[in-house]
Amino acid sequence: MSADTWTRTLTELAEAIRTSEIPGDLGITQVTLEPMVDSEGEEGLWAHIVMDGVGDDGWDPMMCHAVSMNGNRLAVEHGLDHYVYTRFYTQRDWAERDLAEDDDEEQA
């Protein structure tokens, strides 16, 4: 797969995940995909999923599982043979993550 095709596929997959309707989700506002290699040497993808809100007791485990399963189904539909690992963030946590990475880069 060429670099342009890879980038286009990841962009389309991220948008498909973001716009999916999952019962109980609190609104996915952003999806960032990041290539990775798992502990067994298999290629995969991190899906960093920013949610619009969080319930009083956090995110419902069944909703998180449904989003994860949906991400893997959509990856296959987009022609990818990569497992999609999901991480969920509030908008605030995601913003703080970006700030922490900026601080790490400045100190290097």
Secondary structure as UniProt FT lines:
FT   HELIX           3..18
FT   TURN            23..24
FT   STRAND          28..37
FT   TURN            39..40
FT   STRAND          43..51
FT   TURN            56..57
FT   HELIX           61..77
FT   TURN            78..79
FT   STRAND          83..90
FT   HELIX           91..107
//
